[in-house]
Amino acid sequence: MNNEASPKNNPSRRDFVKNSSLIAGGLMAAPLLSSANFFSGSEATIKIALVGCGGRGTGAAMQALLSKQKVKLVAMADAFRDRLDECFNTLNADDISEYSSTVKNLKDMIDVPEERKFTGFDGYQKAIALADVVLLTTPPGFRPIHFEEAIKQNKHVFMEKPVATDPAGIQRVLAAAAIAKQKKLNVVVGLQRHYQNSYRELFKRKDLIGDITSAQAWWNNDGVWVRPRQANQTEMEYQMRNWYYFNWLCGDHINEQHIHNIDVINWFKNGYPVKAQGMGGRQVRKGKDHGEIFDHHYVEFTYADGSILNSQCRHIPGTMSRVDELLVGTKGKILCGAGSIVDLKGKSLYKFDSSKENNPYQTEHEELFAAIAKGEYKFADAENGAKSTMTSILGRLATYSGQIIEWDKAINSGLDIHPKVYAWDATPPIVPNSDGYYPVAVPGVSKYF
Amino acid sequence: MTRSTGILMLTVSSLALYAQPGSENFKKYQQDIPGSSISFTMVPIPAGSFTMGSIATDKDKKADEMPQRTISISAFWMGSFEVSRDAFDLFFRDETISQNSTVDAITRPSAQYIDLTWGMGKEGGFPVNSMSQLAALMYCRWLYNKTGVFYRLPTEAEWEYACRAGTKTVYFFGNDPKDLGQYAWFNKNSGNKYHKSGQKKPNPWGLYDILGNVSEWTLDHYLPDALENTPDQSKDPVAPVNKSKYPKSLRGGGYMDDAPAMRSSNRIKSDPTWNKRDPQNPKSKWWLTDGMSVGFRLVRPFVQPGPDEVNSFFQQYLGK
C-alpha cells in the first residue's frame, strides 16, 4: 500500500525519527536484520506467537497455520487464562474440517507447552521474544504497545485493525512503522479488503470513474456481544472482559468496525481527510453494561481536495442494515459491495465475477508468510493502518464534541485516554457513576483539546 | 453408516387426536404466529410411496442420487412458501428469550456480523437466508413454544416426495428444463438474488419455489451412499443426527445454481466454505457468511408427537 497524503498532514521521515526517539526510546538501537534472517533454529520453520486469544485471535492463528508455509505456533499470550485455554483447545481440535478441507488437524503445527503460555498484562513481551512472526489480536487499545514491542524485538507482524484508540497511540504506531520499514520487517494489517479480490480488481479500474468527488460508507447493523458484569470482578477485569464498550480499549464502533469502510475510501482517494464534523449519540444501547460508546455516528469527512465522505455507522437491532462503500466520480460510480463500476447513467463499465472471490482473511496470511519464507520485504501496512485508524478517531472526536475537528490538530494533540497503570486492581480511566452508569460524551459540552 | 427408520419420525403411541389423512382435518390451513400479524400457509402432502433417486435417462444424474429406491412416506403438511424473513425475525427479535446462550433450551441467534441479506430484501415476503441448520431448527423449537404445533425440517425423502408430487420425470414439469423459468428462480433468471416467495408457478401439490430461490435445509446428515444403504420399501428413512457439523443435506437449489441443480433428485451438501468470511473462530453457530442462497421450509407431521417426544427430538438436534 502506498498512500502518500499531501505533505501538510504527512509528517516527514525526519519528524518520525525525531518523534520515535522521544516516544519509543531504544527502538532504533536494535541492529538491522538481513532480509532472510527470520528463523532462529537450524530448521527453517517460521515460529509464530499469538498475542490475544479471543475469537479473532483464534481465527488469525488458524489462518497463519494454514498459510501453506512451514510454520509453528510456539507461544500464546492473553490477559485471561480461560480465553487462552479456549483458543488452545480450538486450535488443537482433532478434526478441523469445519475450517479446512485440506488439513485434518493442526496438532503438528502447535508447540505451546505450559511454559510458553503467558497471561496477564505483560505476557506479550515474553511471547513475542520466542517467535519470528507475531499475531497481534488483542482489543485495539493495546496494539500500539504490542506493535512497538514486536518491532523493537525485530519481528514480522500481522496485526488486526484498528491499531489504536487515541492520538497518542497513533503516534506510537507511526513511529514504530517507520522503524519497521528501516528494519525491513513485514507488517500486514487486518484491513482485509486490501487483500480481497473484488476490491483489488475495483481499485485497478478506479480511473474508470474519473476524479472521485464524493463517497459514502456504511456499517449499519445490530451490534455485537455484551459480557455482563460478574460477581467478584474488579472494575479493570470487567472492562477488559466487556471491552467493546470502553474507548480506551475499543475506540467506539466507528473505530472498531466502521474503520473497514472508511479505510476503503482513504485507499481509493489515496489520502486522508483534513477535517471531520458529525453527529451521534446513544438512543437504544444505553444500559449499565454498555459503557460509554455511542450506538450511532454520522460524519462528513472532508479531504484536502474538498471532496466529502459521508460515513454512517449504527449498532441498533431491527434497523436498516448495510455494510458497504460507494464512490462517486466525475465519470461514474464504484459500488464496492456489488463489485461493480457504472457510468453516470448507470450503464455497467465493469462487474466483478463473484465466483472469483477469495477469503481475504486467509489471503492476507498466505501472502505475508510466503514473503517471510522467501526472505522478501513486501508489506508495510502499518502507516496506512494508523492513518485510517486516525480517521475513525477523528470521526469519534467530531461526534462526541459536535465540533469541526481538524486532522493536524487532533493527531498532534497528544490525547491519551489510557490507564496510567495496567493491573487488575488499578483504576481504569473511566469508572461508573454512583448509579452504575458510565459518563457519556455530550455534544456541545464535551471538550477534547 | 446406514439410515435409520422411524426413530425421528415420532410415531405417536398415545391416542391420536387427529383424524386420518383424507378427512376434513387434513387440508390446507393458515398458521398464525401469536402476538404478530404474520402467518404462513401449510399444504397437505398425502401419505404414499414413490421412487426416490435419479431416473436412468437423466443425463445430469450423479452417483449420490443412485440407485433408485421405492420409499413410503407418512402424511405431513409442508409450507407452501420457504420460511420468510418476516416470520424468522419475530424469533430473531424476541426479547423475551436469551441470545446465543449455551444453556437455555430456546435461545436466539447472535447478531449478524454484517448484513447477510446482502441487500436482496428483508420485509414483505422474502425468504430468510444465510442461516445454519441449527438456527433453522431453533426457529422450529421457538415456533412450537409459540403455537403448540410441532414443526420441523423435512427429511430428504419427504422433501423429494413432496417436490416430485407424484411425477417421475427429472423435473416435476417434465424432463426438459426449458420451462424451468416459469417455476423457479435460478442462475438464468434471478439476477443473482433471491425474490419474494410465490411469484412463480407452484408444483402440482401447491409448493412455491420448491426449486430455486433459496436451497432448503433437510434433517439428514449428508451421506454420499444414502440410497445405497436404504433398503428398498423403506418407510420414512432419514440419515440420523451426526455430531459432525458437516456435511448436512439440502435440497432444491438456489438462485445462483444452474438448471441441473433444480432436478428433483439433486442433493446438496453443506460445506465449510459457506462460512469462510467469518473472521472469528469458532465460527458462528447461527449464520453463514457465504451461504447467501441457503434457507429452509417447514413440515408438520400429520400425527403430532407428544411433548416429551418433541423435547427429545430437539435435544437430539440442538444438543440441549
Interface residues (C-beta under 8 A of the other chain):
Chain A: G55 R56 T58 G59 A61 M62 T90 D95 S97 E98 Y99 S100 S101 Q192 N220 N221 D222 G223 V224 W225 P317 G318 S321 R322 V323 D324 G337 S354 N359 P360 Y361 Q362
Chain B: D89 R93 N100 S110 A111 Q112 Y113 I114 D115 T117 W118 G119 N192 S244 K245 Y246 D271 P272 T273 N275 K276 R277 D278 P279 Q280 N281 P282 K283
